Amino acid sequence: MSLPVGRIEIDEAPARRCSRCGAAVEETRHTRTDYVVGYYLLHTGPIAEATVRRGDDEAPTSYLRLLDVVEVVSCPRCFGEPEVQRSWAAFGGAAGGF
């Protein structure tokens, strides 16, 4: 594709949005002395128990395998809400979460 002189083609990922309020979120910004969190990201989705054996003499290790990744994005404002904190803390437990 031909671009006008002085233009650079940039491959940008689609903007992330908060799963709760829909606000656009940015990457975390770092400086020499501080940082500003842009968003929190949780990977979740359906799971299945799986087993792996690394060597002939090792006992098998069971783990929960993530079958289909679902990303839950939270902006810093929503992440500060007690309801959201409880939901995120419930992932992996019996309560379920989102």
Kinemage of the C-alpha trace (Angstrom):
@kinemage 1
@onewidth
@group {chain A} dominant
@subgroup {mainchain}
@vectorlist {calphas} color= white
{ca met a 1} P 0.000 0.000 0.000
{ca ser a 2} L 1.323 3.407 -0.934
{ca leu a 3} L 1.439 6.066 1.791
{ca pro a 4} L 1.830 9.810 1.316
{ca val a 5} L 5.364 11.133 1.846
{ca gly a 6} L 6.102 11.642 5.541
{ca arg a 7} L 3.396 9.199 6.727
{ca ile a 8} L 4.317 6.089 8.652
{ca glu a 9} L 2.013 3.104 8.850
{ca ile a 10} L 1.422 2.082 12.469
{ca asp a 11} L -0.087 -1.232 13.509
{ca glu a 12} L -2.162 -0.342 16.542
{ca ala a 13} L -3.997 -2.868 18.639
{ca pro a 14} L -7.677 -2.103 19.174
{ca ala a 15} L -8.246 0.103 22.210
{ca arg a 16} L -9.191 -1.742 25.388
{ca arg a 17} L -12.296 -0.706 27.291
{ca cys a 18} L -13.367 -1.301 30.871
{ca ser a 19} L -15.701 -4.303 31.028
{ca arg a 20} L -17.802 -2.559 33.678
{ca cys a 21} L -18.179 1.103 32.630
{ca gly a 22} L -16.926 1.010 29.029
{ca ala a 23} L -14.283 3.705 29.521
{ca ala a 24} L -11.260 3.556 27.213
{ca val a 25} L -8.102 2.555 29.102
{ca glu a 26} L -4.433 3.207 28.341
{ca glu a 27} L -1.238 1.273 29.008
{ca thr a 28} L 0.499 1.704 32.357
{ca arg a 29} L 2.885 4.675 32.193
{ca his a 30} L 6.296 4.454 33.859
{ca thr a 31} L 8.680 7.260 34.792
{ca arg a 32} L 12.021 7.111 36.573
{ca thr a 33} L 10.397 7.448 39.987
{ca asp a 34} L 6.753 6.426 39.622
{ca tyr a 35} L 4.104 4.719 37.537
{ca val a 36} L 0.408 5.213 36.741
{ca val a 37} L -1.707 2.080 36.279
{ca gly a 38} L -3.747 2.277 33.087
{ca tyr a 39} L -5.903 -0.825 33.612
{ca tyr a 40} L -6.148 -4.189 35.329
{ca leu a 41} L -6.501 -7.327 33.207
{ca leu a 42} L -7.898 -10.685 34.317
{ca his a 43} L -7.679 -13.793 32.127
{ca thr a 44} L -10.558 -16.162 32.782
{ca gly a 45} L -12.816 -18.574 30.935
{ca pro a 46} L -13.769 -22.233 30.838
{ca ile a 47} L -11.249 -24.623 32.373
{ca ala a 48} L -10.537 -28.337 32.415
{ca glu a 49} L -8.331 -30.443 34.628
{ca ala a 50} L -5.193 -31.663 32.864
{ca thr a 51} L -2.165 -33.734 33.856
{ca val a 52} L 1.451 -33.446 32.761
{ca arg a 53} L 4.442 -35.671 33.411
{ca arg a 54} L 7.808 -33.992 32.753
{ca gly a 55} L 9.952 -37.087 32.827
{ca asp a 56} L 9.672 -40.845 33.016
{ca asp a 57} L 10.536 -40.893 36.709
{ca glu a 58} L 8.427 -37.913 37.849
{ca ala a 59} L 4.970 -38.151 39.345
{ca pro a 60} L 2.220 -36.605 37.215
{ca thr a 61} L 1.192 -33.049 38.092
{ca ser a 62} L -2.429 -31.966 37.756
{ca tyr a 63} L -3.428 -28.390 36.932
{ca leu a 64} L -6.403 -26.410 35.640
{ca arg a 65} L -6.017 -25.574 31.941
{ca leu a 66} L -7.659 -22.440 30.513
{ca leu a 67} L -9.506 -23.618 27.394
{ca asp a 68} L -10.765 -20.330 25.957
{ca val a 69} L -9.379 -17.005 27.205
{ca val a 70} L -11.868 -14.334 28.207
{ca glu a 71} L -10.253 -11.029 29.144
{ca val a 72} L -11.915 -8.921 31.832
{ca val a 73} L -10.587 -5.340 31.781
{ca ser a 74} L -11.049 -2.896 34.655
{ca cys a 75} L -10.194 0.792 34.678
{ca pro a 76} L -8.539 2.049 37.886
{ca arg a 77} L -11.741 3.832 38.965
{ca cys a 78} L -13.906 0.706 38.724
{ca phe a 79} L -11.163 -1.487 40.203
{ca gly a 80} L -11.293 0.652 43.354
{ca glu a 81} L -14.979 -0.206 43.903
{ca pro a 82} L -15.555 -2.787 46.676
{ca glu a 83} L -17.974 -4.748 44.441
{ca val a 84} L -15.308 -5.183 41.759
{ca gln a 85} L -12.662 -6.087 44.349
{ca arg a 86} L -14.940 -8.831 45.713
{ca ser a 87} L -15.683 -10.154 42.211
{ca trp a 88} L -12.006 -10.345 41.265
{ca ala a 89} L -11.093 -11.958 44.602
{ca ala a 90} L -13.741 -14.641 43.992
{ca phe a 91} L -12.101 -15.935 40.785
{ca gly a 92} L -10.690 -19.374 41.332
{ca gly a 93} L -12.910 -19.948 44.350
{ca ala a 94} L -16.354 -21.387 44.805
{ca ala a 95} L -18.071 -17.992 44.479
{ca gly a 96} L -17.334 -17.702 40.727
{ca gly a 97} L -17.047 -13.974 40.051
{ca phe a 98} L -18.293 -12.169 36.939
